[in-house]
Amino acid sequence: MTAKPKNIEMSSTENFVSHVSVLCVLYFLVAGAFLFFALMMYFFMNETGLPFFGMQSFSLSQTVAAVLIVVFLLLALIAIFGAIGMLRWKEWGRKIILFLGAVFVLFIPIGTVVGAYTIWVLTHEKAKYYFSNNVKEKPKHLG
């Protein structure tokens, strides 16, 4: 007997749940990257740079650096809250991550891939169904 090949489409609930789980992990990683960028901007904001790495700071206005730090921190918080909401199958989490995915499409090349994948998963009919408040039994995330 030969085993049936596994369907790679999102026709089964398990495949859909695995896509949502991957998105949650992906956006936690994105939040970590934003936090890292905010930390790097903070270090480069002072005049000495990172002397323990032998780096000198580039010429960047204190105001511009402070604004970039705030933007990176806000994006990290939004990604974290959205991913937590998606882990709990909340519609607001889906909307937050869908918004971030739409924004990421503009950041070529990696952001475009992440944004397109996000939009593909979260605009699927199963996403609208499982993230709605009318569903009493939500599927379990893989883990």
Buried (B, 14 or more C-beta within 10 A) or exposed (E): EEEEEEEEEBEEEBBBBBBBBEBBEBBBEBBEBBBEBBEBBBBBBEEEBEEEEEEEBEEEEEEEBEEBBEBBBEBBEBBBBBBBBBBEBBBEBBBBBBBBBBBBBEEEEEBEEBBBBBBEBBEBEBBEEBBEEEEEEEBEBEE
